[in-house]
């Protein structure tokens, strides 16, 4: 996926996940997988602080089901929500957590299947 990060401040903003600063006036464009983007805690912190914004664009080989759901800045602790049928393939987002809006419980990707908190496949 193409990740575009825009600095919303007047000075360069260091993002520890990138090991680099996002400059003012020039968006930073990088390629990352959905799982890598989801794991970028420093980026999420910068978004919540209002220092940067970002957008994610899937490549031609990625489907809409693989697109990472962007952080909800108003509710940063809110899990990405999917229906049972609308979840991405568990193998495409290993070690991820989502809210299953069909069942009303969190689901966890173990890299092969979606499971609940007891480890049962759901």
N, CA, C and O of each residue as an XYZ file, in Angstrom:
488
protein
N       0.841     -1.177      0.000
C       0.000      0.000      0.000
C       0.880      1.231      0.000
O       1.984      1.240      0.546
N       0.368      2.249     -0.617
C       1.068      3.528     -0.590
C       0.560      4.337      0.596
O      -0.637      4.598      0.718
N       1.481      4.727      1.463
C       1.170      5.524      2.646
C       1.694      6.926      2.399
O       2.890      7.110      2.174
N       0.810      7.917      2.437
C       1.193      9.314      2.249
C       0.978     10.047      3.558
O      -0.135     10.089      4.084
N       2.066     10.633      4.089
C       2.006     11.342      5.371
C       2.252     12.819      5.109
O       3.224     13.183      4.448
N       1.365     13.677      5.633
C       1.470     15.128      5.458
C       1.686     15.785      6.805
O       0.937     15.540      7.751
N       2.703     16.616      6.894
C       3.014     17.356      8.115
C       2.056     18.541      8.220
O       1.946     19.334      7.285
N       1.360     18.665      9.356
C       0.401     19.750      9.570
C       0.962     20.858     10.453
O       0.246     21.794     10.811
N       2.247     20.752     10.806
C       2.871     21.746     11.671
C       3.778     22.651     10.853
O       3.841     22.535      9.630
N       4.474     23.545     11.523
C       5.376     24.474     10.840
C       6.845     24.059     10.950
O       7.730     24.776     10.482
N       7.102     22.915     11.562
C       8.470     22.398     11.682
C       8.481     20.921     11.304
O       7.444     20.262     11.388
N       9.623     20.387     10.892
C       9.678     18.955     10.578
C       9.218     18.124     11.767
O       9.518     18.458     12.914
N       8.496     17.050     11.501
C       7.967     16.179     12.572
C       8.615     14.815     12.450
O       8.418     14.115     11.457
N       9.402     14.428     13.474
C      10.067     13.131     13.478
C       9.051     12.030     13.789
O       8.311     12.119     14.769
N       9.021     11.011     12.965
C       8.163      9.848     13.166
C       9.089      8.659     13.416
O       9.783      8.204     12.507
N       9.096      8.166     14.639
C      10.069      7.128     15.003
C       9.883      5.841     14.205
O      10.849      5.104     14.011
N       8.671      5.552     13.737
C       8.439      4.341     12.940
C       9.158      4.402     11.595
O       9.498      3.370     11.016
N       9.387      5.615     11.106
C      10.046      5.809      9.816
C      11.543      6.041      9.968
O      12.293      5.963      8.995
N      11.975      6.328     11.195
C      13.362      6.728     11.454
C      13.725      7.948     10.612
O      14.849      8.085     10.129
N      12.739      8.828     10.452
C      12.935     10.018      9.631
C      11.915     11.083     10.011
O      10.921     10.816     10.687
N      12.199     12.302      9.553
C      11.281     13.415      9.778
C      10.421     13.634      8.545
O      10.877     13.458      7.415
N       9.173     14.020      8.775
C       8.280     14.417      7.698
C       8.430     15.927      7.576
O       8.152     16.667      8.520
N       8.868     16.371      6.420
C       9.141     17.789      6.206
C       7.848     18.572      5.986
O       6.823     18.007      5.606
N       7.913     19.857      6.227
C       6.778     20.760      6.013
C       6.645     21.007      4.512
O       7.639     21.279      3.838
N       5.425     20.914      3.984
C       5.157     21.264      2.596
C       5.398     20.166      1.585
O       5.013     20.320      0.426
N       6.020     19.062      1.971
C       6.281     17.968      1.043
C       5.828     16.657      1.674
O       6.503     16.142      2.565
N       4.705     16.111      1.233
C       4.246     14.843      1.810
C       5.290     13.736      1.628
O       5.980     13.677      0.610
N       5.388     12.875      2.618
C       6.268     11.708      2.542
C       5.438     10.545      2.024
O       4.366     10.254      2.554
N       5.934      9.882      0.991
C       5.217      8.759      0.383
C       6.105      7.522      0.482
O       7.244      7.522      0.014
N       5.563      6.459      1.104
C       6.295      5.212      1.281
C       5.375      4.033      1.006
O       4.153      4.186      0.989
N       5.945      2.876      0.795
C       5.175      1.651      0.602
C       5.256      0.823      1.881
O       6.348      0.600      2.405
N       4.123      0.370      2.382
C       4.056     -0.476      3.569
C       2.873     -1.423      3.419
O       1.926     -1.133      2.688
N       2.928     -2.546      4.106
C       1.786     -3.459      4.129
C       0.770     -2.944      5.154
O       1.093     -2.087      5.977
N      -0.439     -3.463      5.100
C      -1.462     -3.062      6.060
C      -1.014     -3.355      7.481
O      -1.216     -2.538      8.379
N      -0.404     -4.522      7.692
C       0.060     -4.881      9.035
C       1.146     -3.922      9.520
O       1.165     -3.558     10.695
N       2.047     -3.510      8.631
C       3.094     -2.565      9.022
C       2.489     -1.220      9.402
O       2.905     -0.611     10.388
N       1.523     -0.756      8.640
C       0.882      0.527      8.937
C       0.172      0.451     10.283
O       0.256      1.375     11.091
N      -0.522     -0.648     10.515
C      -1.247     -0.809     11.767
C      -0.306     -0.787     12.968
O      -0.683     -0.331     14.048
N       0.906     -1.275     12.783
C       1.878     -1.350     13.882
C       2.636     -0.045     14.115
O       3.456      0.022     15.030
N       2.391      0.978     13.326
C       3.129      2.240     13.422
C       2.567      3.120     14.547
O       1.807      4.056     14.296
N       2.946      2.810     15.764
C       2.447      3.526     16.943
C       2.882      4.995     16.913
O       2.091      5.873     17.256
N       4.116      5.272     16.512
C       4.596      6.656     16.439
C       3.770      7.489     15.467
O       3.487      8.656     15.735
N       3.384      6.899     14.346
C       2.530      7.594     13.382
C       1.164      7.860     13.994
O       0.629      8.960     13.860
N       0.598      6.868     14.660
C      -0.708      7.048     15.287
C      -0.658      8.143     16.347
O      -1.587      8.944     16.452
N       0.411      8.188     17.130
C       0.558      9.237     18.146
C       0.619     10.619     17.502
O       0.028     11.569     18.016
N       1.335     10.738     16.376
C       1.438     12.024     15.676
C       0.095     12.453     15.100
O      -0.216     13.644     15.069
N      -0.711     11.482     14.640
C      -2.054     11.793     14.125
C      -2.941     12.290     15.250
O      -3.623     13.304     15.105
N      -2.935     11.579     16.375
C      -3.757     11.966     17.523
C      -3.365     13.351     18.020
O      -4.229     14.128     18.425
N      -2.063     13.673     17.994
C      -1.574     14.983     18.437
C      -1.941     16.090     17.445
O      -1.806     17.272     17.760
N      -2.405     15.712     16.250
C      -2.754     16.709     15.235
C      -1.552     17.224     14.463
O      -1.650     18.244     13.781
N      -0.414     16.532     14.557
C       0.802     16.976     13.885
C       0.883     16.534     12.432
O       1.476     17.228     11.606
N       0.295     15.390     12.112
C       0.328     14.879     10.743
C      -1.021     14.270     10.389
O      -1.826     13.944     11.262
N      -1.246     14.125      9.098
C      -2.381     13.349      8.607
C      -1.811     12.336      7.628
O      -0.691     12.494      7.143
N      -2.580     11.300      7.341
C      -2.097     10.333      6.364
C      -3.246      9.725      5.596
O      -4.398      9.747      6.030
N      -2.904      9.181      4.443
C      -3.878      8.452      3.640
C      -3.217      7.174      3.157
O      -1.995      7.098      3.030
N      -4.041      6.176      2.891
C      -3.565      4.881      2.438
C      -4.241      4.573      1.118
O      -5.463      4.664      1.003
N      -3.444      4.207      0.116
C      -3.959      3.870     -1.202
C      -3.514      2.458     -1.556
O      -2.313      2.191     -1.603
N      -4.458      1.540     -1.807
C      -4.045      0.176     -2.168
C      -3.406      0.146     -3.550
O      -3.761      0.932     -4.428
N      -2.463     -0.768     -3.730
C      -1.851     -0.938     -5.044
C      -2.814     -1.717     -5.932
O      -3.869     -2.161     -5.478
N      -2.453     -1.877     -7.176
C      -3.316     -2.586     -8.121
C      -3.530     -4.039     -7.725
O      -4.540     -4.630     -8.107
N      -2.607     -4.635     -6.968
C      -2.735     -6.045     -6.584
C      -3.462     -6.234     -5.262
O      -3.731     -7.369     -4.868
N      -3.783     -5.153     -4.573
C      -4.474     -5.243     -3.292
C      -5.957     -4.973     -3.485
O      -6.345     -4.125     -4.289
N      -6.776     -5.694     -2.747
C      -8.224     -5.515     -2.851
C      -8.697     -4.613     -1.728
O      -7.960     -4.350     -0.777
N      -9.899     -4.153     -1.839
C     -10.448     -3.279     -0.804
C     -10.552     -4.000      0.534
O     -10.548     -3.342      1.574
N     -10.644     -5.324      0.545
C     -10.723     -6.055      1.808
C      -9.397     -6.054      2.544
O      -9.357     -6.357      3.737
N      -8.297     -5.715      1.853
C      -6.983     -5.685      2.478
C      -6.600     -4.291      2.954
O      -5.548     -4.120      3.570
N      -7.432     -3.297      2.681
C      -7.100     -1.928      3.038
C      -7.225     -1.737      4.534
O      -8.259     -2.047      5.126
N      -6.179     -1.232      5.137
C      -6.162     -0.945      6.562
C      -7.157      0.165      6.869
O      -7.200      1.167      6.154
N      -7.949      0.008      7.909
C      -8.865      1.058      8.319
C      -8.087      2.092      9.115
O      -7.490      1.769     10.142
N      -8.091      3.329      8.647
C      -7.323      4.399      9.284
C      -7.781      4.636     10.718
O      -8.944      4.423     11.060
N      -6.868      5.070     11.525
C      -7.130      5.374     12.921
C      -8.262      6.388     13.044
O      -8.274      7.398     12.342
N      -9.199      6.121     13.924
C     -10.283      7.049     14.225
C      -9.749      8.045     15.247
O      -9.672      7.734     16.435
N      -9.378      9.241     14.789
C      -8.719     10.219     15.661
C      -9.612     10.600     16.834
O      -9.106     10.859     17.926
N     -10.914     10.642     16.639
C     -11.819     11.003     17.728
C     -11.896      9.889     18.778
O     -12.173     10.153     19.948
N     -11.652      8.659     18.360
C     -11.714      7.500     19.254
C     -10.499      6.608     18.997
O     -10.648      5.523     18.436
N      -9.297      7.042     19.397
C      -8.088      6.313     19.018
C      -8.014      4.894     19.563
O      -7.260      4.078     19.032
N      -8.775      4.574     20.610
C      -8.742      3.226     21.156
C      -9.762      2.299     20.502
O      -9.849      1.125     20.862
N     -10.524      2.806     19.559
C     -11.559      2.023     18.897
C     -10.927      1.073     17.873
O     -10.112      1.486     17.048
N     -11.316     -0.198     17.941
C     -10.799     -1.183     16.992
C     -11.433     -0.998     15.623
O     -12.575     -0.549     15.532
N     -10.712     -1.335     14.552
C     -11.344     -1.363     13.228
C     -12.512     -2.354     13.280
O     -12.385     -3.428     13.868
N     -13.635     -2.004     12.675
C     -14.842     -2.819     12.756
C     -15.181     -3.430     11.400
O     -15.184     -2.746     10.377
N     -15.468     -4.733     11.413
C     -15.863     -5.464     10.213
C     -17.004     -6.401     10.571
O     -17.143     -6.813     11.723
N     -17.819     -6.733      9.578
C     -18.783     -7.813      9.749
C     -18.020     -9.127      9.573
O     -16.891     -9.128      9.083
N     -18.626    -10.232      9.966
C     -17.965    -11.527      9.789
C     -17.610    -11.749      8.323
O     -16.500    -12.180      8.010
N     -18.537    -11.458      7.432
C     -18.285    -11.655      6.003
C     -17.362    -10.620      5.383
O     -16.780    -10.862      4.325
N     -17.222     -9.466      6.030
C     -16.414     -8.388      5.462
C     -14.996     -8.302      5.997
O     -14.240     -7.411      5.608
N     -14.625     -9.219      6.888
C     -13.267     -9.195      7.445
C     -12.237     -9.489      6.360
O     -12.506    -10.262      5.440
N     -11.047     -8.869      6.467
C      -9.975     -9.271      5.556
C      -9.545    -10.694      5.895
O      -9.840    -11.189      6.983
N      -8.865    -11.341      4.988
C      -8.349    -12.684      5.262
C      -7.393    -12.608      6.445
O      -6.541    -11.722      6.499
N      -7.529    -13.523      7.384
C      -6.687    -13.509      8.587
C      -5.209    -13.562      8.241
O      -4.389    -12.955      8.930
N      -4.862    -14.277      7.185
C      -3.455    -14.384      6.786
C      -2.905    -13.064      6.261
O      -1.693    -12.850      6.285
N      -3.784    -12.169      5.784
C      -3.314    -10.884      5.235
C      -3.044     -9.853      6.320
O      -2.415     -8.829      6.055
N      -3.512    -10.109      7.540
C      -3.308     -9.183      8.664
C      -2.927     -9.957      9.923
O      -3.637     -9.890     10.927
N      -1.807    -10.696      9.880
C      -1.450    -11.516     11.035
C      -1.256    -10.680     12.290
O      -0.760     -9.555     12.232
N      -1.654    -11.242     13.422
C      -1.511    -10.621     14.734
C      -2.290     -9.318     14.862
O      -1.887     -8.422     15.605
N      -3.404     -9.209     14.143
C      -4.257     -8.025     14.215
C      -5.485     -8.309     15.069
O      -5.881     -9.459     15.255
N      -6.077     -7.240     15.583
C      -7.312     -7.329     16.347
C      -8.347     -6.444     15.688
O      -8.057     -5.305     15.322
N      -9.559     -6.967     15.534
C     -10.662     -6.191     14.972
C     -11.893     -6.382     15.853
O     -11.941     -7.295     16.677
N     -12.882     -5.515     15.672
C     -14.184     -5.687     16.302
C     -15.092     -6.332     15.271
O     -15.237     -5.814     14.164
N     -15.706     -7.459     15.620
C     -16.636     -8.134     14.737
C     -18.027     -7.594     15.046
O     -18.617     -7.931     16.073
N     -18.546     -6.757     14.155
C     -19.841     -6.119     14.406
C     -21.003     -7.095     14.254
O     -22.106     -6.814     14.721
N     -20.775     -8.227     13.612
C     -21.819     -9.243     13.500
C     -22.033     -9.955     14.837
O     -23.170    -10.146     15.270
N     -20.932    -10.346     15.488
C     -21.018    -11.102     16.741
C     -20.916    -10.222     17.982
O     -21.320    -10.635     19.069
N     -20.376     -9.005     17.828
C     -20.233     -8.110     18.966
C     -19.069     -8.471     19.886
O     -19.072     -8.110     21.063
N     -18.065     -9.190     19.347
C     -16.882     -9.530     20.133
C     -15.627     -9.265     19.311
O     -15.682     -9.285     18.081
N     -14.496     -9.017     19.971
C     -13.263     -8.834     19.218
C     -12.809    -10.149     18.587
O     -13.040    -11.229     19.131
N     -12.165    -10.035     17.439
C     -11.571    -11.181     16.763
C     -10.079    -10.917     16.626
O      -9.651     -9.777     16.450
N      -9.299    -11.982     16.709
C      -7.850    -11.882     16.648
C      -7.339    -12.747     15.500
O      -7.750    -13.899     15.360
N      -6.451    -12.201     14.685
C      -5.860    -12.989     13.612
C      -4.623    -13.687     14.163
O      -3.711    -13.042     14.681
N      -4.604    -15.009     14.044
C      -3.414    -15.754     14.452
C      -2.512    -16.032     13.257
O      -1.556    -16.802     13.353
N      -2.825    -15.395     12.129
C      -2.055    -15.575     10.904
C      -2.646    -16.621      9.976
O      -2.287    -16.689      8.800
N      -3.551    -17.436     10.501
C      -4.192    -18.463      9.679
C      -5.711    -18.367      9.724
O      -6.386    -18.700      8.749
N      -6.258    -17.907     10.868
C      -7.713    -17.842     11.046
C      -8.057    -16.734     12.025
O      -7.202    -16.255     12.770
N      -9.322    -16.335     12.010
C      -9.829    -15.408     13.023
C     -10.287    -16.234     14.208
O     -11.010    -17.218     14.047
N      -9.862    -15.831     15.405
C     -10.223    -16.553     16.633
C     -10.772    -15.562     17.654
O     -10.548    -14.355     17.561
N     -11.510    -16.117     18.646
C     -11.982    -15.274     19.742
C     -10.990    -15.355     20.900
O      -9.919    -15.946     20.761
N     -11.336    -14.771     22.022
C     -10.414    -14.705     23.158
C     -10.083    -16.086     23.729
O      -9.060    -16.245     24.396
N     -10.927    -17.075     23.479
C     -10.645    -18.425     23.972
C      -9.784    -19.225     23.008
O      -9.338    -20.325     23.334
N      -9.548    -18.672     21.811
C      -8.775    -19.385     20.785
C      -9.633    -20.164     19.813
O      -9.114    -20.801     18.896
N     -10.955    -20.120     20.006
C     -11.872    -20.823     19.102
C     -11.974    -20.062     17.782
O     -12.093    -18.836     17.776
N     -11.928    -20.772     16.688
C     -12.060    -20.164     15.366
C     -13.461    -19.600     15.225
O     -14.447    -20.282     15.505
N     -13.542    -18.333     14.781
C     -14.837    -17.669     14.605
C     -14.983    -17.128     13.206
O     -16.011    -16.537     12.877
